[in-house]
């Protein structure tokens, strides 16, 4: 991050995308470890069209969707940050 321009799109996109992907994987992992107690995957379903619990296509769609949401957030956030951070 530079002090004059603020965050850059590519590093921010990668960071947010990997953060959401890792969060998705952790939620799936917890759901597999304790299926009777932890239903964290239910929180992802409304946000990830095509995501189905415990199916390979659903898992892949969910992982891809989580990654793409990171890029969407970066694509909106970085220009807004730069706009409002102008001196």
PyMOL Python script that loads the backbone (N, CA, C, O; Angstrom):
from pymol import cmd

cmd.read_pdbstr("""\
ATOM      1  N   UNK A   1       0.843  -1.159   0.000  1.00  0.00           N
ATOM      2  CA  UNK A   1       0.000   0.000   0.000  1.00  0.00           C
ATOM      3  C   UNK A   1       0.895   1.231   0.000  1.00  0.00           C
ATOM      4  O   UNK A   1       1.823   1.327   0.803  1.00  0.00           O
ATOM      5  N   UNK A   2       0.629   2.148  -0.874  1.00  0.00           N
ATOM      6  CA  UNK A   2       1.401   3.375  -0.906  1.00  0.00           C
ATOM      7  C   UNK A   2       0.649   4.472  -0.176  1.00  0.00           C
ATOM      8  O   UNK A   2      -0.580   4.464  -0.111  1.00  0.00           O
ATOM      9  N   UNK A   3       1.397   5.407   0.367  1.00  0.00           N
ATOM     10  CA  UNK A   3       0.748   6.432   1.171  1.00  0.00           C
ATOM     11  C   UNK A   3      -0.037   7.429   0.328  1.00  0.00           C
ATOM     12  O   UNK A   3      -1.036   7.971   0.801  1.00  0.00           O
ATOM     13  N   UNK A   4       0.389   7.686  -0.912  1.00  0.00           N
ATOM     14  CA  UNK A   4      -0.301   8.696  -1.704  1.00  0.00           C
ATOM     15  C   UNK A   4      -1.468   8.135  -2.504  1.00  0.00           C
ATOM     16  O   UNK A   4      -2.460   8.834  -2.708  1.00  0.00           O
ATOM     17  N   UNK A   5      -1.374   6.909  -2.955  1.00  0.00           N
ATOM     18  CA  UNK A   5      -2.415   6.362  -3.820  1.00  0.00           C
ATOM     19  C   UNK A   5      -3.371   5.423  -3.107  1.00  0.00           C
ATOM     20  O   UNK A   5      -4.430   5.111  -3.650  1.00  0.00           O
ATOM     21  N   UNK A   6      -3.044   4.973  -1.934  1.00  0.00           N
ATOM     22  CA  UNK A   6      -3.902   4.023  -1.244  1.00  0.00           C
ATOM     23  C   UNK A   6      -3.673   2.608  -1.748  1.00  0.00           C
ATOM     24  O   UNK A   6      -2.643   2.324  -2.358  1.00  0.00           O
ATOM     25  N   UNK A   7      -4.623   1.722  -1.498  1.00  0.00           N
ATOM     26  CA  UNK A   7      -4.449   0.318  -1.871  1.00  0.00           C
ATOM     27  C   UNK A   7      -4.464   0.149  -3.392  1.00  0.00           C
ATOM     28  O   UNK A   7      -5.094   0.918  -4.118  1.00  0.00           O
ATOM     29  N   UNK A   8      -3.754  -0.878  -3.845  1.00  0.00           N
ATOM     30  CA  UNK A   8      -3.741  -1.210  -5.271  1.00  0.00           C
ATOM     31  C   UNK A   8      -4.708  -2.353  -5.518  1.00  0.00           C
ATOM     32  O   UNK A   8      -4.919  -3.199  -4.649  1.00  0.00           O
ATOM     33  N   UNK A   9      -5.286  -2.373  -6.689  1.00  0.00           N
ATOM     34  CA  UNK A   9      -6.351  -3.322  -7.006  1.00  0.00           C
ATOM     35  C   UNK A   9      -5.886  -4.776  -6.961  1.00  0.00           C
ATOM     36  O   UNK A   9      -6.536  -5.601  -6.319  1.00  0.00           O
ATOM     37  N   UNK A  10      -4.794  -5.106  -7.617  1.00  0.00           N
ATOM     38  CA  UNK A  10      -4.391  -6.516  -7.730  1.00  0.00           C
ATOM     39  C   UNK A  10      -4.030  -7.135  -6.379  1.00  0.00           C
ATOM     40  O   UNK A  10      -4.550  -8.202  -6.053  1.00  0.00           O
ATOM     41  N   UNK A  11      -3.156  -6.505  -5.574  1.00  0.00           N
ATOM     42  CA  UNK A  11      -2.885  -7.121  -4.267  1.00  0.00           C
ATOM     43  C   UNK A  11      -4.122  -7.194  -3.375  1.00  0.00           C
ATOM     44  O   UNK A  11      -4.319  -8.174  -2.656  1.00  0.00           O
ATOM     45  N   UNK A  12      -4.949  -6.158  -3.424  1.00  0.00           N
ATOM     46  CA  UNK A  12      -6.166  -6.162  -2.615  1.00  0.00           C
ATOM     47  C   UNK A  12      -7.119  -7.251  -3.094  1.00  0.00           C
ATOM     48  O   UNK A  12      -7.733  -7.943  -2.281  1.00  0.00           O
ATOM     49  N   UNK A  13      -7.245  -7.405  -4.403  1.00  0.00           N
ATOM     50  CA  UNK A  13      -8.099  -8.456  -4.965  1.00  0.00           C
ATOM     51  C   UNK A  13      -7.646  -9.844  -4.564  1.00  0.00           C
ATOM     52  O   UNK A  13      -8.455 -10.682  -4.166  1.00  0.00           O
ATOM     53  N   UNK A  14      -6.337 -10.088  -4.671  1.00  0.00           N
ATOM     54  CA  UNK A  14      -5.825 -11.400  -4.269  1.00  0.00           C
ATOM     55  C   UNK A  14      -6.020 -11.644  -2.774  1.00  0.00           C
ATOM     56  O   UNK A  14      -6.421 -12.734  -2.367  1.00  0.00           O
ATOM     57  N   UNK A  15      -5.738 -10.634  -1.962  1.00  0.00           N
ATOM     58  CA  UNK A  15      -5.857 -10.794  -0.507  1.00  0.00           C
ATOM     59  C   UNK A  15      -7.299 -11.070  -0.091  1.00  0.00           C
ATOM     60  O   UNK A  15      -7.558 -11.987   0.688  1.00  0.00           O
ATOM     61  N   UNK A  16      -8.234 -10.279  -0.609  1.00  0.00           N
ATOM     62  CA  UNK A  16      -9.637 -10.490  -0.243  1.00  0.00           C
ATOM     63  C   UNK A  16     -10.158 -11.820  -0.775  1.00  0.00           C
ATOM     64  O   UNK A  16     -10.901 -12.517  -0.084  1.00  0.00           O
ATOM     65  N   UNK A  17      -9.778 -12.172  -1.991  1.00  0.00           N
ATOM     66  CA  UNK A  17     -10.241 -13.425  -2.579  1.00  0.00           C
ATOM     67  C   UNK A  17      -9.736 -14.625  -1.797  1.00  0.00           C
ATOM     68  O   UNK A  17     -10.494 -15.555  -1.521  1.00  0.00           O
ATOM     69  N   UNK A  18      -8.469 -14.606  -1.442  1.00  0.00           N
ATOM     70  CA  UNK A  18      -7.924 -15.725  -0.666  1.00  0.00           C
ATOM     71  C   UNK A  18      -8.502 -15.751   0.746  1.00  0.00           C
ATOM     72  O   UNK A  18      -8.730 -16.827   1.299  1.00  0.00           O
ATOM     73  N   UNK A  19      -8.739 -14.585   1.332  1.00  0.00           N
ATOM     74  CA  UNK A  19      -9.372 -14.536   2.644  1.00  0.00           C
ATOM     75  C   UNK A  19     -10.754 -15.198   2.605  1.00  0.00           C
ATOM     76  O   UNK A  19     -11.076 -16.014   3.469  1.00  0.00           O
ATOM     77  N   UNK A  20     -11.565 -14.847   1.609  1.00  0.00           N
ATOM     78  CA  UNK A  20     -12.903 -15.440   1.520  1.00  0.00           C
ATOM     79  C   UNK A  20     -12.839 -16.920   1.172  1.00  0.00           C
ATOM     80  O   UNK A  20     -13.643 -17.704   1.677  1.00  0.00           O
ATOM     81  N   UNK A  21     -11.902 -17.316   0.322  1.00  0.00           N
ATOM     82  CA  UNK A  21     -11.759 -18.729  -0.017  1.00  0.00           C
ATOM     83  C   UNK A  21     -11.348 -19.544   1.208  1.00  0.00           C
ATOM     84  O   UNK A  21     -11.914 -20.606   1.468  1.00  0.00           O
ATOM     85  N   UNK A  22     -10.373 -19.054   1.953  1.00  0.00           N
ATOM     86  CA  UNK A  22      -9.948 -19.760   3.170  1.00  0.00           C
ATOM     87  C   UNK A  22     -11.093 -19.810   4.177  1.00  0.00           C
ATOM     88  O   UNK A  22     -11.301 -20.839   4.820  1.00  0.00           O
ATOM     89  N   UNK A  23     -11.830 -18.728   4.322  1.00  0.00           N
ATOM     90  CA  UNK A  23     -12.976 -18.713   5.236  1.00  0.00           C
ATOM     91  C   UNK A  23     -14.015 -19.743   4.811  1.00  0.00           C
ATOM     92  O   UNK A  23     -14.571 -20.448   5.653  1.00  0.00           O
ATOM     93  N   UNK A  24     -14.279 -19.834   3.517  1.00  0.00           N
ATOM     94  CA  UNK A  24     -15.207 -20.829   2.985  1.00  0.00           C
ATOM     95  C   UNK A  24     -14.717 -22.241   3.321  1.00  0.00           C
ATOM     96  O   UNK A  24     -15.496 -23.076   3.780  1.00  0.00           O
ATOM     97  N   UNK A  25     -13.439 -22.503   3.094  1.00  0.00           N
ATOM     98  CA  UNK A  25     -12.883 -23.830   3.372  1.00  0.00           C
ATOM     99  C   UNK A  25     -12.932 -24.168   4.854  1.00  0.00           C
ATOM    100  O   UNK A  25     -13.199 -25.314   5.216  1.00  0.00           O
ATOM    101  N   UNK A  26     -12.681 -23.194   5.712  1.00  0.00           N
ATOM    102  CA  UNK A  26     -12.752 -23.425   7.157  1.00  0.00           C
ATOM    103  C   UNK A  26     -14.191 -23.770   7.560  1.00  0.00           C
ATOM    104  O   UNK A  26     -14.421 -24.681   8.356  1.00  0.00           O
ATOM    105  N   UNK A  27     -15.142 -23.038   7.004  1.00  0.00           N
ATOM    106  CA  UNK A  27     -16.548 -23.319   7.317  1.00  0.00           C
ATOM    107  C   UNK A  27     -16.951 -24.718   6.859  1.00  0.00           C
ATOM    108  O   UNK A  27     -17.643 -25.433   7.584  1.00  0.00           O
ATOM    109  N   UNK A  28     -16.528 -25.103   5.677  1.00  0.00           N
ATOM    110  CA  UNK A  28     -16.821 -26.450   5.177  1.00  0.00           C
ATOM    111  C   UNK A  28     -16.153 -27.490   6.080  1.00  0.00           C
ATOM    112  O   UNK A  28     -16.757 -28.506   6.421  1.00  0.00           O
ATOM    113  N   UNK A  29     -14.906 -27.225   6.460  1.00  0.00           N
ATOM    114  CA  UNK A  29     -14.191 -28.147   7.342  1.00  0.00           C
ATOM    115  C   UNK A  29     -14.886 -28.321   8.682  1.00  0.00           C
ATOM    116  O   UNK A  29     -15.030 -29.445   9.163  1.00  0.00           O
ATOM    117  N   UNK A  30     -15.317 -27.228   9.287  1.00  0.00           N
ATOM    118  CA  UNK A  30     -16.043 -27.320  10.554  1.00  0.00           C
ATOM    119  C   UNK A  30     -17.353 -28.081  10.390  1.00  0.00           C
ATOM    120  O   UNK A  30     -17.750 -28.849  11.267  1.00  0.00           O
ATOM    121  N   UNK A  31     -18.019 -27.862   9.260  1.00  0.00           N
ATOM    122  CA  UNK A  31     -19.263 -28.582   9.001  1.00  0.00           C
ATOM    123  C   UNK A  31     -19.044 -30.079   8.860  1.00  0.00           C
ATOM    124  O   UNK A  31     -19.908 -30.874   9.228  1.00  0.00           O
ATOM    125  N   UNK A  32     -17.890 -30.464   8.328  1.00  0.00           N
ATOM    126  CA  UNK A  32     -17.573 -31.889   8.201  1.00  0.00           C
ATOM    127  C   UNK A  32     -17.155 -32.497   9.533  1.00  0.00           C
ATOM    128  O   UNK A  32     -17.465 -33.654   9.819  1.00  0.00           O
ATOM    129  N   UNK A  33     -16.453 -31.717  10.344  1.00  0.00           N
ATOM    130  CA  UNK A  33     -15.972 -32.221  11.639  1.00  0.00           C
ATOM    131  C   UNK A  33     -17.122 -32.392  12.622  1.00  0.00           C
ATOM    132  O   UNK A  33     -17.188 -33.397  13.329  1.00  0.00           O
ATOM    133  N   UNK A  34     -18.015 -31.433  12.671  1.00  0.00           N
ATOM    134  CA  UNK A  34     -19.123 -31.464  13.634  1.00  0.00           C
ATOM    135  C   UNK A  34     -20.438 -31.143  12.922  1.00  0.00           C
ATOM    136  O   UNK A  34     -21.003 -30.068  13.124  1.00  0.00           O
ATOM    137  N   UNK A  35     -20.929 -32.063  12.095  1.00  0.00           N
ATOM    138  CA  UNK A  35     -22.135 -31.766  11.308  1.00  0.00           C
ATOM    139  C   UNK A  35     -23.390 -31.541  12.151  1.00  0.00           C
ATOM    140  O   UNK A  35     -24.316 -30.863  11.705  1.00  0.00           O
ATOM    141  N   UNK A  36     -23.435 -32.097  13.355  1.00  0.00           N
ATOM    142  CA  UNK A  36     -24.613 -31.929  14.191  1.00  0.00           C
ATOM    143  C   UNK A  36     -24.631 -30.602  14.939  1.00  0.00           C
ATOM    144  O   UNK A  36     -25.685 -30.148  15.385  1.00  0.00           O
ATOM    145  N   UNK A  37     -23.465 -29.985  15.073  1.00  0.00           N
ATOM    146  CA  UNK A  37     -23.367 -28.772  15.878  1.00  0.00           C
ATOM    147  C   UNK A  37     -23.105 -27.521  15.050  1.00  0.00           C
ATOM    148  O   UNK A  37     -23.651 -26.458  15.343  1.00  0.00           O
ATOM    149  N   UNK A  38     -22.284 -27.636  14.032  1.00  0.00           N
ATOM    150  CA  UNK A  38     -21.874 -26.454  13.264  1.00  0.00           C
ATOM    151  C   UNK A  38     -22.502 -26.484  11.881  1.00  0.00           C
ATOM    152  O   UNK A  38     -22.244 -27.390  11.088  1.00  0.00           O
ATOM    153  N   UNK A  39     -23.306 -25.516  11.609  1.00  0.00           N
ATOM    154  CA  UNK A  39     -23.967 -25.421  10.310  1.00  0.00           C
ATOM    155  C   UNK A  39     -23.548 -24.134   9.617  1.00  0.00           C
ATOM    156  O   UNK A  39     -24.386 -23.393   9.102  1.00  0.00           O
ATOM    157  N   UNK A  40     -22.263 -23.879   9.608  1.00  0.00           N
ATOM    158  CA  UNK A  40     -21.741 -22.638   9.047  1.00  0.00           C
ATOM    159  C   UNK A  40     -21.947 -22.576   7.533  1.00  0.00           C
ATOM    160  O   UNK A  40     -22.035 -21.488   6.963  1.00  0.00           O
ATOM    161  N   UNK A  41     -22.024 -23.720   6.891  1.00  0.00           N
ATOM    162  CA  UNK A  41     -22.215 -23.721   5.436  1.00  0.00           C
ATOM    163  C   UNK A  41     -23.549 -23.106   5.039  1.00  0.00           C
ATOM    164  O   UNK A  41     -23.702 -22.629   3.914  1.00  0.00           O
ATOM    165  N   UNK A  42     -24.510 -23.114   5.950  1.00  0.00           N
ATOM    166  CA  UNK A  42     -25.811 -22.522   5.649  1.00  0.00           C
ATOM    167  C   UNK A  42     -25.705 -21.007   5.451  1.00  0.00           C
ATOM    168  O   UNK A  42     -26.530 -20.416   4.754  1.00  0.00           O
ATOM    169  N   UNK A  43     -24.719 -20.392   6.046  1.00  0.00           N
ATOM    170  CA  UNK A  43     -24.532 -18.950   5.871  1.00  0.00           C
ATOM    171  C   UNK A  43     -24.053 -18.611   4.462  1.00  0.00           C
ATOM    172  O   UNK A  43     -24.316 -17.518   3.960  1.00  0.00           O
ATOM    173  N   UNK A  44     -23.355 -19.545   3.827  1.00  0.00           N
ATOM    174  CA  UNK A  44     -22.830 -19.297   2.477  1.00  0.00           C
ATOM    175  C   UNK A  44     -23.883 -19.506   1.390  1.00  0.00           C
ATOM    176  O   UNK A  44     -23.830 -18.859   0.344  1.00  0.00           O
ATOM    177  N   UNK A  45     -24.816 -20.383   1.626  1.00  0.00           N
ATOM    178  CA  UNK A  45     -25.764 -20.786   0.577  1.00  0.00           C
ATOM    179  C   UNK A  45     -26.506 -19.616  -0.079  1.00  0.00           C
ATOM    180  O   UNK A  45     -26.614 -19.594  -1.305  1.00  0.00           O
ATOM    181  N   UNK A  46     -27.023 -18.644   0.684  1.00  0.00           N
ATOM    182  CA  UNK A  46     -27.732 -17.541   0.011  1.00  0.00           C
ATOM    183  C   UNK A  46     -26.820 -16.675  -0.859  1.00  0.00           C
ATOM    184  O   UNK A  46     -27.282 -16.046  -1.811  1.00  0.00           O
ATOM    185  N   UNK A  47     -25.544 -16.642  -0.538  1.00  0.00           N
ATOM    186  CA  UNK A  47     -24.598 -15.792  -1.263  1.00  0.00           C
ATOM    187  C   UNK A  47     -23.959 -16.482  -2.456  1.00  0.00           C
ATOM    188  O   UNK A  47     -23.388 -15.821  -3.323  1.00  0.00           O
ATOM    189  N   UNK A  48     -24.050 -17.798  -2.507  1.00  0.00           N
ATOM    190  CA  UNK A  48     -23.371 -18.556  -3.560  1.00  0.00           C
ATOM    191  C   UNK A  48     -24.371 -19.401  -4.334  1.00  0.00           C
ATOM    192  O   UNK A  48     -24.609 -20.556  -3.982  1.00  0.00           O
ATOM    193  N   UNK A  49     -24.963 -18.835  -5.390  1.00  0.00           N
ATOM    194  CA  UNK A  49     -25.919 -19.606  -6.191  1.00  0.00           C
ATOM    195  C   UNK A  49     -25.265 -20.870  -6.740  1.00  0.00           C
ATOM    196  O   UNK A  49     -24.167 -20.816  -7.293  1.00  0.00           O
ATOM    197  N   UNK A  50     -25.929 -21.988  -6.590  1.00  0.00           N
ATOM    198  CA  UNK A  50     -25.392 -23.263  -7.051  1.00  0.00           C
ATOM    199  C   UNK A  50     -24.659 -24.049  -5.983  1.00  0.00           C
ATOM    200  O   UNK A  50     -24.321 -25.215  -6.190  1.00  0.00           O
ATOM    201  N   UNK A  51     -24.409 -23.416  -4.833  1.00  0.00           N
ATOM    202  CA  UNK A  51     -23.730 -24.125  -3.750  1.00  0.00           C
ATOM    203  C   UNK A  51     -24.682 -25.110  -3.109  1.00  0.00           C
ATOM    204  O   UNK A  51     -25.780 -24.749  -2.687  1.00  0.00           O
ATOM    205  N   UNK A  52     -24.252 -26.361  -3.041  1.00  0.00           N
ATOM    206  CA  UNK A  52     -24.997 -27.413  -2.345  1.00  0.00           C
ATOM    207  C   UNK A  52     -24.048 -28.109  -1.393  1.00  0.00           C
ATOM    208  O   UNK A  52     -22.892 -28.366  -1.729  1.00  0.00           O
ATOM    209  N   UNK A  53     -24.534 -28.409  -0.216  1.00  0.00           N
ATOM    210  CA  UNK A  53     -23.716 -29.047   0.820  1.00  0.00           C
ATOM    211  C   UNK A  53     -23.359 -30.467   0.421  1.00  0.00           C
ATOM    212  O   UNK A  53     -24.219 -31.265   0.049  1.00  0.00           O
ATOM    213  N   UNK A  54     -22.092 -30.756   0.506  1.00  0.00           N
ATOM    214  CA  UNK A  54     -21.515 -32.079   0.300  1.00  0.00           C
ATOM    215  C   UNK A  54     -21.714 -32.656  -1.108  1.00  0.00           C
ATOM    216  O   UNK A  54     -21.922 -33.858  -1.267  1.00  0.00           O
ATOM    217  N   UNK A  55     -21.648 -31.807  -2.108  1.00  0.00           N
ATOM    218  CA  UNK A  55     -21.564 -32.279  -3.485  1.00  0.00           C
ATOM    219  C   UNK A  55     -20.319 -31.642  -4.093  1.00  0.00           C
ATOM    220  O   UNK A  55     -19.989 -30.500  -3.776  1.00  0.00           O
ATOM    221  N   UNK A  56     -19.633 -32.368  -4.958  1.00  0.00           N
ATOM    222  CA  UNK A  56     -18.434 -31.824  -5.580  1.00  0.00           C
ATOM    223  C   UNK A  56     -18.738 -30.590  -6.422  1.00  0.00           C
ATOM    224  O   UNK A  56     -18.041 -29.585  -6.285  1.00  0.00           O
ATOM    225  N   UNK A  57     -19.761 -30.625  -7.296  1.00  0.00           N
ATOM    226  CA  UNK A  57     -20.059 -29.391  -8.045  1.00  0.00           C
ATOM    227  C   UNK A  57     -20.439 -28.223  -7.135  1.00  0.00           C
ATOM    228  O   UNK A  57     -20.038 -27.086  -7.386  1.00  0.00           O
ATOM    229  N   UNK A  58     -21.208 -28.497  -6.083  1.00  0.00           N
ATOM    230  CA  UNK A  58     -21.576 -27.443  -5.147  1.00  0.00           C
ATOM    231  C   UNK A  58     -20.370 -26.862  -4.444  1.00  0.00           C
ATOM    232  O   UNK A  58     -20.274 -25.648  -4.262  1.00  0.00           O
ATOM    233  N   UNK A  59     -19.445 -27.727  -4.049  1.00  0.00           N
ATOM    234  CA  UNK A  59     -18.223 -27.271  -3.392  1.00  0.00           C
ATOM    235  C   UNK A  59     -17.390 -26.406  -4.330  1.00  0.00           C
ATOM    236  O   UNK A  59     -16.918 -25.340  -3.936  1.00  0.00           O
ATOM    237  N   UNK A  60     -17.208 -26.857  -5.565  1.00  0.00           N
ATOM    238  CA  UNK A  60     -16.406 -26.100  -6.533  1.00  0.00           C
ATOM    239  C   UNK A  60     -17.053 -24.757  -6.865  1.00  0.00           C
ATOM    240  O   UNK A  60     -16.368 -23.739  -6.969  1.00  0.00           O
ATOM    241  N   UNK A  61     -18.368 -24.761  -7.030  1.00  0.00           N
ATOM    242  CA  UNK A  61     -19.078 -23.504  -7.288  1.00  0.00           C
ATOM    243  C   UNK A  61     -18.939 -22.567  -6.091  1.00  0.00           C
ATOM    244  O   UNK A  61     -18.733 -21.366  -6.262  1.00  0.00           O
ATOM    245  N   UNK A  62     -19.050 -23.108  -4.893  1.00  0.00           N
ATOM    246  CA  UNK A  62     -18.897 -22.293  -3.688  1.00  0.00           C
ATOM    247  C   UNK A  62     -17.502 -21.709  -3.560  1.00  0.00           C
ATOM    248  O   UNK A  62     -17.346 -20.535  -3.224  1.00  0.00           O
ATOM    249  N   UNK A  63     -16.484 -22.523  -3.825  1.00  0.00           N
ATOM    250  CA  UNK A  63     -15.102 -22.042  -3.738  1.00  0.00           C
ATOM    251  C   UNK A  63     -14.843 -20.960  -4.782  1.00  0.00           C
ATOM    252  O   UNK A  63     -14.231 -19.936  -4.478  1.00  0.00           O
ATOM    253  N   UNK A  64     -15.302 -21.183  -5.998  1.00  0.00           N
ATOM    254  CA  UNK A  64     -15.117 -20.186  -7.054  1.00  0.00           C
ATOM    255  C   UNK A  64     -15.890 -18.910  -6.727  1.00  0.00           C
ATOM    256  O   UNK A  64     -15.374 -17.807  -6.907  1.00  0.00           O
ATOM    257  N   UNK A  65     -17.104 -19.056  -6.254  1.00  0.00           N
ATOM    258  CA  UNK A  65     -17.904 -17.890  -5.889  1.00  0.00           C
ATOM    259  C   UNK A  65     -17.262 -17.079  -4.780  1.00  0.00           C
ATOM    260  O   UNK A  65     -17.247 -15.849  -4.839  1.00  0.00           O
ATOM    261  N   UNK A  66     -16.730 -17.754  -3.767  1.00  0.00           N
ATOM    262  CA  UNK A  66     -16.072 -17.045  -2.669  1.00  0.00           C
ATOM    263  C   UNK A  66     -14.870 -16.268  -3.195  1.00  0.00           C
ATOM    264  O   UNK A  66     -14.649 -15.122  -2.805  1.00  0.00           O
ATOM    265  N   UNK A  67     -14.098 -16.892  -4.077  1.00  0.00           N
ATOM    266  CA  UNK A  67     -12.927 -16.232  -4.648  1.00  0.00           C
ATOM    267  C   UNK A  67     -13.340 -15.016  -5.487  1.00  0.00           C
ATOM    268  O   UNK A  67     -12.722 -13.956  -5.390  1.00  0.00           O
ATOM    269  N   UNK A  68     -14.368 -15.168  -6.297  1.00  0.00           N
ATOM    270  CA  UNK A  68     -14.812 -14.068  -7.155  1.00  0.00           C
ATOM    271  C   UNK A  68     -15.418 -12.918  -6.350  1.00  0.00           C
ATOM    272  O   UNK A  68     -15.287 -11.758  -6.741  1.00  0.00           O
ATOM    273  N   UNK A  69     -16.072 -13.220  -5.241  1.00  0.00           N
ATOM    274  CA  UNK A  69     -16.592 -12.160  -4.377  1.00  0.00           C
ATOM    275  C   UNK A  69     -15.455 -11.277  -3.860  1.00  0.00           C
ATOM    276  O   UNK A  69     -15.621 -10.065  -3.716  1.00  0.00           O
ATOM    277  N   UNK A  70     -14.314 -11.879  -3.585  1.00  0.00           N
ATOM    278  CA  UNK A  70     -13.164 -11.088  -3.150  1.00  0.00           C
ATOM    279  C   UNK A  70     -12.752 -10.068  -4.199  1.00  0.00           C
ATOM    280  O   UNK A  70     -12.454  -8.918  -3.877  1.00  0.00           O
ATOM    281  N   UNK A  71     -12.737 -10.498  -5.464  1.00  0.00           N
ATOM    282  CA  UNK A  71     -12.391  -9.574  -6.545  1.00  0.00           C
ATOM    283  C   UNK A  71     -13.467  -8.514  -6.725  1.00  0.00           C
ATOM    284  O   UNK A  71     -13.152  -7.358  -7.004  1.00  0.00           O
ATOM    285  N   UNK A  72     -14.716  -8.886  -6.571  1.00  0.00           N
ATOM    286  CA  UNK A  72     -15.800  -7.907  -6.669  1.00  0.00           C
ATOM    287  C   UNK A  72     -15.635  -6.834  -5.593  1.00  0.00           C
ATOM    288  O   UNK A  72     -15.736  -5.640  -5.876  1.00  0.00           O
ATOM    289  N   UNK A  73     -15.384  -7.263  -4.370  1.00  0.00           N
ATOM    290  CA  UNK A  73     -15.210  -6.308  -3.274  1.00  0.00           C
ATOM    291  C   UNK A  73     -14.026  -5.396  -3.554  1.00  0.00           C
ATOM    292  O   UNK A  73     -14.119  -4.185  -3.355  1.00  0.00           O
ATOM    293  N   UNK A  74     -12.917  -5.960  -4.013  1.00  0.00           N
ATOM    294  CA  UNK A  74     -11.740  -5.141  -4.324  1.00  0.00           C
ATOM    295  C   UNK A  74     -12.023  -4.164  -5.453  1.00  0.00           C
ATOM    296  O   UNK A  74     -11.603  -3.009  -5.397  1.00  0.00           O
ATOM    297  N   UNK A  75     -12.734  -4.623  -6.476  1.00  0.00           N
ATOM    298  CA  UNK A  75     -13.026  -3.766  -7.629  1.00  0.00           C
ATOM    299  C   UNK A  75     -13.909  -2.586  -7.250  1.00  0.00           C
ATOM    300  O   UNK A  75     -13.838  -1.531  -7.881  1.00  0.00           O
ATOM    301  N   UNK A  76     -14.732  -2.751  -6.237  1.00  0.00           N
ATOM    302  CA  UNK A  76     -15.575  -1.647  -5.772  1.00  0.00           C
ATOM    303  C   UNK A  76     -14.846  -0.831  -4.709  1.00  0.00           C
ATOM    304  O   UNK A  76     -14.885   0.399  -4.736  1.00  0.00           O
ATOM    305  N   UNK A  77     -14.184  -1.504  -3.779  1.00  0.00           N
ATOM    306  CA  UNK A  77     -13.574  -0.832  -2.637  1.00  0.00           C
ATOM    307  C   UNK A  77     -12.388   0.049  -3.025  1.00  0.00           C
ATOM    308  O   UNK A  77     -12.313   1.198  -2.589  1.00  0.00           O
ATOM    309  N   UNK A  78     -11.466  -0.461  -3.830  1.00  0.00           N
ATOM    310  CA  UNK A  78     -10.235   0.281  -4.133  1.00  0.00           C
ATOM    311  C   UNK A  78     -10.533   1.626  -4.812  1.00  0.00           C
ATOM    312  O   UNK A  78     -10.006   2.646  -4.368  1.00  0.00           O
ATOM    313  N   UNK A  79     -11.354   1.668  -5.868  1.00  0.00           N
ATOM    314  CA  UNK A  79     -11.647   2.984  -6.447  1.00  0.00           C
ATOM    315  C   UNK A  79     -12.372   3.928  -5.483  1.00  0.00           C
ATOM    316  O   UNK A  79     -12.110   5.130  -5.466  1.00  0.00           O
ATOM    317  N   UNK A  80     -13.284   3.373  -4.685  1.00  0.00           N
ATOM    318  CA  UNK A  80     -13.968   4.217  -3.707  1.00  0.00           C
ATOM    319  C   UNK A  80     -12.995   4.768  -2.671  1.00  0.00           C
ATOM    320  O   UNK A  80     -13.054   5.947  -2.320  1.00  0.00           O
ATOM    321  N   UNK A  81     -12.109   3.921  -2.187  1.00  0.00           N
ATOM    322  CA  UNK A  81     -11.107   4.363  -1.212  1.00  0.00           C
ATOM    323  C   UNK A  81     -10.247   5.472  -1.811  1.00  0.00           C
ATOM    324  O   UNK A  81     -10.020   6.506  -1.184  1.00  0.00           O
ATOM    325  N   UNK A  82      -9.774   5.240  -3.037  1.00  0.00           N
ATOM    326  CA  UNK A  82      -8.927   6.249  -3.678  1.00  0.00           C
ATOM    327  C   UNK A  82      -9.683   7.555  -3.896  1.00  0.00           C
ATOM    328  O   UNK A  82      -9.110   8.633  -3.735  1.00  0.00           O
ATOM    329  N   UNK A  83     -10.948   7.474  -4.257  1.00  0.00           N
ATOM    330  CA  UNK A  83     -11.743   8.673  -4.476  1.00  0.00           C
ATOM    331  C   UNK A  83     -11.881   9.479  -3.195  1.00  0.00           C
ATOM    332  O   UNK A  83     -11.690  10.695  -3.204  1.00  0.00           O
ATOM    333  N   UNK A  84     -12.206   8.820  -2.102  1.00  0.00           N
ATOM    334  CA  UNK A  84     -12.442   9.519  -0.846  1.00  0.00           C
ATOM    335  C   UNK A  84     -11.149   9.868  -0.102  1.00  0.00           C
ATOM    336  O   UNK A  84     -11.164  10.689   0.815  1.00  0.00           O
ATOM    337  N   UNK A  85     -10.039   9.251  -0.492  1.00  0.00           N
ATOM    338  CA  UNK A  85      -8.774   9.496   0.188  1.00  0.00           C
ATOM    339  C   UNK A  85      -7.964  10.596  -0.489  1.00  0.00           C
ATOM    340  O   UNK A  85      -6.868  10.922  -0.033  1.00  0.00           O
ATOM    341  N   UNK A  86      -8.477  11.163  -1.550  1.00  0.00           N
ATOM    342  CA  UNK A  86      -7.753  12.252  -2.223  1.00  0.00           C
ATOM    343  C   UNK A  86      -7.524  13.399  -1.272  1.00  0.00           C
ATOM    344  O   UNK A  86      -8.373  13.727  -0.442  1.00  0.00           O
ATOM    345  N   UNK A  87      -6.360  14.004  -1.407  1.00  0.00           N
ATOM    346  CA  UNK A  87      -6.031  15.154  -0.547  1.00  0.00           C
ATOM    347  C   UNK A  87      -6.416  16.440  -1.214  1.00  0.00           C
ATOM    348  O   UNK A  87      -6.217  17.514  -0.647  1.00  0.00           O
TER     349      UNK A  87
END
""", "prot")
cmd.dss("prot")
cmd.show_as("cartoon", "prot")
cmd.util.cbc("prot")
cmd.orient("prot")
